[in-house]
Amino acid sequence: MRVGATAIVVALATGSASAEAPQQFDPVSFFTGVSHGEGRLKEALKRERKVTTDSVGHAEKDGLLVLDQKMQVEGDPMRIRRWRLREAGPGRYTGTLTDAIGPVEAQVIGRSIRIRYTMKGGLKVESHLAPLPGGRAFSNDTRITKWGMKVATLTERIDKR
């Protein structure tokens, strides 16, 4: 089974947030420009493999975030992916991903985000991204399921370059 699950919608926590009003995540700010991810993919019944992702994003005038990625899973050919995401309401984003069948949905939860979509073969992807100290990097914990059973996980660090 071929699984590629680098979630890309993350927030940039700019400056220091007060204890009273933590900053909301802003995926457009974080992914405008260059980012780099490194992580480990563990698929059921397979050895763990290294994953690297280089991304370049830009915001279009109508608010659309376009993110182009080069994703390398150890032992597989490099894959080119494109995300297209738009704010659908306060704290909600929708869009497309070349790996997804159907829509990508994302929900902001404070300074973190949850991303969901379905891939070919009925694989359901759910990613949780949370800021790391310093505000220029995020952890990505992704779970991939089929028929409700976990078939793969990705743990990754994504850095703003």
C-alpha positions, -999 to 999 in steps of 0.1 A, spaced: 0 0 0 14 34 -9 6 61 17 15 97 14 2 118 42 20 149 48 -4 173 60 4 209 51 -20 233 67 -3 246 98 -1 279 116 26 304 122 25 318 157 40 352 151 53 372 180 44 363 216 8 356 225 -6 368 258 -21 344 283 -55 360 279 -57 358 241 -36 332 224 -31 338 187 -52 319 163 -33 299 137 -29 314 102 -21 288 76 -17 314 48 11 332 67 29 300 75 28 284 41 35 315 20 71 310 11 92 279 18 87 252 44 104 218 50 92 187 67 110 157 80 94 127 96 88 90 99 61 69 82 50 37 98 27 15 77 11 -17 90 34 -47 85 62 -26 70 94 -11 83 94 26 93 105 49 65 119 84 64 97 111 48 109 146 36 87 173 21 97 206 6 69 230 0 65 264 -17 33 283 -12 17 315 -23 -16 333 -16 -36 344 -46 -56 377 -46 -89 359 -39 -75 344 -7 -67 310 -21 -36 293 -7 -17 273 -33 10 249 -19 33 229 -41 52 200 -25 79 176 -34 75 146 -12 100 118 -8 91 86 10 122 65 15 123 38 -12 95 54 -34 98 77 -63 94 115 -55 59 127 -57 47 161 -66 15 173 -48 -6 204 -49 -29 218 -22 -55 245 -29 -72 258 3 -96 286 9 -111 299 42 -148 287 43 -157 305 75 -141 314 108 -116 287 116 -126 265 87 -108 257 54 -118 236 25 -100 227 -7 -83 201 -28 -52 180 -27 -39 160 -57 -37 128 -34 -72 132 -22 -105 120 -37 -131 146 -27 -126 177 -5 -100 185 21 -114 199 53 -95 217 80 -106 231 113 -86 255 135 -85 246 172 -68 276 189 -32 275 177 -35 240 162 -54 225 133 -71 193 123 -71 182 86 -92 155 71 -95 139 36 -98 106 18 -73 91 -5 -76 64 -32 -84 30 -19 -107 44 9 -78 56 31 -90 82 56 -64 107 66 -66 128 98 -37 151 107 -32 171 139 -7 199 137 4 218 168 30 246 172 64 239 187 83 263 210 95 293 190 66 295 167 84 287 134 78 249 135 49 225 140 45 189 149 23 168 125 7 137 139 -12 119 111 -32 88 114 -44 69 83 -72 44 86 -91 20 64 -125 5 75 -119 22 108 -86 4 114 -52 22 117 -30 13 88 -3 39 90 10 69 110 32 98 102 51 118 127 67 149 113 83 183 121 75 211 97 98 242 97 92 276 81 123 284 61 
